[in-house]
Amino acid sequence: MSAVEDVDQLIKRFQQALGGFVKGNPEPVKGLFDDVTLANNPLGPPALGADEVAKTLEHAASTIRDGQIIGFETISKVVTDELAYVLEIEQQEAKMGGNAEVAPFALRVTMIFRPEEDGEWKVVHRHADPITTAQPAESVIQE
């Protein structure tokens, strides 16, 4: 298989794993990370390394339930033999935190992938945040 086909397959596996994540199960997603960093805004600070990332994913999954994936919009994707990335908008819906109602939400997501020695591609970085539309400059000011 070509690098593009391998990365496409990993992206599809990750998207399918998110289906369990929005129901509160982090396990399918955790298995797709390796030598990793995670910036899962606004649910926590950046995490470095498999152990920290696993704990961050478990915490994030504990805040979400009864969800489903609505769709993915790929903004950009680049694949080389040694590294790949994708920028997507993820459309989901779920019960978040203490909310009793299912609500739609979107995440702007960047993921970076790298092949392992055995040729299997893994996620090495994921950044997700709720910024999917233009925001006023003042929105970055922390009070």
N, C-alpha and C positions, 0 to 999 in steps of 0.2 A: 504494500500500500504506500502511496505517496504521503509526504508530510501533511499536505493539505487534507487529504482524506483522513489521516490519523487524528488531526486536530478537529476536524468536523465531527468525527466520531466521539471524541472526548467532550466537545461542546454539547453534543446531543445527550451524552450520558449525564453531564452535569445538569442540563435542563430537566431531564427526567428525575434526577435525584432531588431537585428543588421541589418537586411535587410532594415528596415525603417531608421535606424540611418545613414547608408551610402548614403541615399538619402537626409539627412539633417534633419530628424525628430527624436529628442531625446525622445519624450514622451513614446513610448512603453518600452524603456530601463529603463527610470526613475522609472517606476512602479514596477520594480523587485528588487530595492535596499531598505535596511532598516538599520538604525543605522550603518552607512557606512563610509568607507574610499575609496578614489579613487586616484590612481597614474596613470595618463593618459599621459605618456611621449610620445613624446616631446611637447605635446600641452598645458602643464601647470604644475604648482607645485602640490604636493599632496593636496587633499581636504578632510576635515573632517566634517561629519554631513550631514544630508539630504539637507539642504539649499545650502551649499557650493558645494556638489556633483551635485545637480540639475543645478546650475549655470555653473559648469565646463562642464557637459554634454551638456548643451545648447551651450556653446562656441565651444566645439569640433564639435558638429553637424553643426554649422554655417560655419565651415571651409571645409566641405565635401559635395559633391552633385553628383547626377547622378550615384550612385554606386550600386554595387551588391556584395553579398557574393559568393565566389568561393568554399570555403570548410573549414573544420576544421580537424586538426590532433590532436587527444588526445595523449599527451605524458604520462601523469600520472593522475590518479583519485583515491581518497581515500574517503570513506564515512563511518561515524560512525552514531550512533543515535543522536549525539549532534553537529557534525561539519563535513563539507566535503570540499574538494578542488579539483580543476581540473587545470592542466597545459596543455595549447593548443597552437597550431600555427593556427592563423586565416588568411586565404587567402581571400583578398578582392580586389576590383578595384573600383576606383572613381576618380572624379575630385577633386583635393585637393588645397586649398588656391586659388591663382589666376590662376592656370593652367587650360587651356581650354580643354585639352585632358584627357580622362580617362586613368589612369595608374594603373598597379597592385601593390599591396603592401602586406606585411605580418606583423603580429604582434605576439609577444610572450606574452601570456596572462596567468596570474594566477588569479583565482577567488576562494574566500572562501565563503561558504554558511552556514547558521544556520537556524534551524526551529524556527518559531515563536510560541507563546503560543497556537495558534489555529492549529498548526501542519504544516502550509504552510511554505515552505522553501523560503528564500530570500538571495540575494547577500549581504554580509557584507563587502567585500573587492574585488576590482578589480585593478590589475596592468597590464598595457599594454605598451609595448615598441617595437621598430622596430628591436631589436637584435634577429635575428633568425639564425645567423651563427657565427662562431668564429670570434672575433675581436682582433686586436693587443692590447697588454697591454697599449700602449700609447693612445689608443682611449678614455680612461677615464680621461685624463688630460684636464682640462678646462683652456682655455687661455683668 
